[in-house]
Amino acid sequence: MLVGAHFELKSLKGDSVKLSDVTKDSPVVLIVLRGYPGYQCPICSQQVGQVLKEAGKFKEAGAVVLFVYPGPSKNLAKRAEEFLRDKTIPDHFQLLVDPEYLFTDAYHLRWNAQGEAAWPSTFVIGKDRKITFAKISKTHGDRTSPDEILKALHATR
């Protein structure tokens, strides 16, 4: 799990994003997607779409939303861009890539089975970098809804 919650990943623009920097000003919603296990996960697309629909509520809560997209390094950024096709990402949201599963392996979120990449997971991390909410799905479904995440965010205040 995210013990001591710290990581640094790259955005699609190539910028380094450190959890310690982001949590200085805002709580963070961290959503680990299945990534690219050979195809784009339709349930991940649905979950991201639902969260994006509530972007205004996440902004009102003062939260930054980070999606983590794991997969093999080769063409990972291209696959992540494909995943975002037809989606508008607001300023307080970012998609980060996890090449070669370094993040997902480090935090034991790797779904290491054929045709899989990562366990779909959601965490709410406070400004103190303490995890106040965690849900790790051991199936393709059972994703955290925007309402569950927003409720967890409001509880951290």
PLY file of the C-alpha trace (Angstrom):
ply
format ascii 1.0
element vertex 157
property float x
property float y
property float z
element edge 156
property int vertex1
property int vertex2
end_header
0.00 0.00 0.00
1.06 3.63 -0.07
2.88 3.58 3.25
4.60 6.91 3.75
2.83 8.01 0.57
5.55 9.45 -1.62
6.19 9.11 -5.32
7.40 10.97 -8.37
5.96 10.24 -11.81
5.95 12.00 -15.18
2.99 13.71 -16.79
2.27 13.28 -20.48
4.07 16.58 -21.01
7.18 15.07 -19.42
6.96 17.14 -16.23
7.91 15.46 -12.95
5.06 15.35 -10.48
5.99 14.71 -6.84
3.29 13.86 -4.35
5.11 15.90 -1.71
4.84 19.01 -3.92
1.18 18.51 -4.80
0.06 17.87 -1.22
1.64 21.12 0.02
-1.44 23.00 -1.15
-4.15 20.42 -1.74
-5.47 17.03 -0.81
-4.91 14.53 -3.61
-7.21 11.99 -5.15
-5.00 9.28 -6.64
-6.72 6.93 -9.06
-4.63 4.05 -10.34
-6.02 2.77 -13.62
-5.44 -0.66 -15.09
-3.26 1.04 -17.67
-2.42 -0.59 -20.95
-2.55 -4.36 -20.65
-2.80 -4.77 -24.45
-6.03 -2.80 -24.82
-7.77 0.28 -23.41
-9.89 -0.70 -20.42
-13.51 0.32 -21.04
-14.31 0.30 -17.31
-11.35 2.66 -16.67
-12.69 4.96 -19.39
-16.11 4.90 -17.77
-14.69 5.63 -14.31
-12.54 8.50 -15.58
-15.53 9.93 -17.45
-17.63 9.85 -14.27
-14.89 11.59 -12.27
-14.43 14.22 -15.00
-18.17 14.97 -14.94
-17.73 15.96 -11.29
-14.59 18.05 -11.88
-16.27 21.16 -10.46
-17.04 19.37 -7.19
-13.43 18.20 -6.89
-12.27 21.76 -7.47
-14.70 23.05 -4.81
-13.22 20.49 -2.41
-9.78 21.91 -3.19
-8.51 18.58 -4.50
-6.04 17.70 -7.19
-6.88 14.50 -9.06
-4.02 12.35 -10.33
-4.66 9.39 -12.60
-1.84 6.85 -12.86
-1.60 4.93 -16.14
0.83 1.98 -15.88
2.22 -0.22 -18.61
5.30 -1.28 -20.56
7.55 1.67 -21.43
7.32 1.16 -25.17
4.58 3.46 -26.50
3.14 4.06 -23.00
2.75 7.81 -23.47
1.10 7.20 -26.86
-1.30 4.69 -25.27
-2.07 7.16 -22.46
-2.82 9.89 -25.00
-5.13 7.46 -26.83
-6.87 6.79 -23.52
-7.53 10.51 -23.09
-8.91 10.94 -26.60
-12.25 12.76 -26.50
-11.74 13.70 -22.84
-11.17 17.23 -21.55
-8.82 17.30 -18.58
-9.21 20.33 -16.28
-6.20 22.11 -14.75
-6.55 20.39 -11.38
-6.39 16.92 -13.00
-3.35 15.14 -14.47
-2.63 11.82 -16.09
0.72 10.39 -14.99
2.47 7.45 -16.61
4.04 4.54 -14.77
6.52 2.97 -17.20
7.49 -0.62 -16.46
5.15 -0.64 -13.46
7.73 0.92 -11.14
5.06 2.73 -9.10
2.51 -0.08 -9.12
5.15 -2.64 -8.14
6.58 -0.42 -5.39
3.16 -0.02 -3.77
1.97 -3.60 -4.39
-0.75 -2.51 -6.80
0.42 -4.68 -9.69
-2.11 -7.13 -11.04
0.55 -9.43 -12.36
-1.54 -11.74 -14.53
-1.75 -12.15 -18.28
-3.74 -9.31 -19.83
-3.57 -7.20 -16.65
-1.44 -4.28 -15.46
-2.60 -2.81 -12.13
-5.37 -3.25 -9.58
-7.88 -0.42 -10.10
-7.34 1.64 -6.95
-8.38 4.93 -5.41
-6.71 6.82 -2.57
-7.45 10.13 -0.90
-4.26 11.65 0.51
-4.34 14.66 2.81
-1.99 17.63 2.85
-0.06 15.78 5.57
0.43 12.92 3.04
-1.60 10.55 5.17
-4.00 8.27 3.35
-7.51 8.91 4.60
-9.32 6.65 2.13
-8.21 3.60 0.16
-10.01 1.17 -2.09
-8.19 -1.47 -4.11
-10.40 -3.44 -6.47
-9.32 -7.02 -7.07
-11.66 -7.25 -10.08
-12.24 -5.19 -13.20
-15.35 -3.65 -11.67
-16.06 -2.41 -8.15
-14.60 1.01 -8.89
-14.81 3.93 -6.52
-17.57 6.33 -7.51
-17.13 10.11 -7.53
-19.62 10.33 -4.63
-17.51 7.97 -2.50
-14.38 9.98 -3.26
-16.03 13.32 -2.54
-17.41 12.00 0.75
-13.89 10.87 1.73
-12.48 14.28 0.73
-15.00 16.14 2.86
-14.15 13.89 5.82
-10.50 14.99 5.63
-11.33 18.63 6.32
0 1
1 2
2 3
3 4
4 5
5 6
6 7
7 8
8 9
9 10
10 11
11 12
12 13
13 14
14 15
15 16
16 17
17 18
18 19
19 20
20 21
21 22
22 23
23 24
24 25
25 26
26 27
27 28
28 29
29 30
30 31
31 32
32 33
33 34
34 35
35 36
36 37
37 38
38 39
39 40
40 41
41 42
42 43
43 44
44 45
45 46
46 47
47 48
48 49
49 50
50 51
51 52
52 53
53 54
54 55
55 56
56 57
57 58
58 59
59 60
60 61
61 62
62 63
63 64
64 65
65 66
66 67
67 68
68 69
69 70
70 71
71 72
72 73
73 74
74 75
75 76
76 77
77 78
78 79
79 80
80 81
81 82
82 83
83 84
84 85
85 86
86 87
87 88
88 89
89 90
90 91
91 92
92 93
93 94
94 95
95 96
96 97
97 98
98 99
99 100
100 101
101 102
102 103
103 104
104 105
105 106
106 107
107 108
108 109
109 110
110 111
111 112
112 113
113 114
114 115
115 116
116 117
117 118
118 119
119 120
120 121
121 122
122 123
123 124
124 125
125 126
126 127
127 128
128 129
129 130
130 131
131 132
132 133
133 134
134 135
135 136
136 137
137 138
138 139
139 140
140 141
141 142
142 143
143 144
144 145
145 146
146 147
147 148
148 149
149 150
150 151
151 152
152 153
153 154
154 155
155 156
